[in-house]
């Protein structure tokens, strides 16, 4: 068996689009632990939590584009559902899912 050849990062993951009740956002600051401050597309700045399912699998850095799900009972907090790679973030901007931040 040989090594799997990957031509670009875009071939590694599928593209996840926002569903009802989910927003796109850009990471402003890592607050420590599993807390991240995100500027969302609706103009709000939310304190977001990295879900346990993603915590050790997907590393989140500043200026990453993420998909967040706001909490029902507190609109200032949310969960991070997905992190987009650079190619997919550019695709979202080009197809008017979000504006260039």
Secondary structure by P-SEA (a helix, b strand, c coil): ccccccccccccbbbbccccccbbbbbcccccccbbbbbccccccccccccccccccccccccbbbbbbbbcccccbbbbcccccaaaaaaaaaacccccc
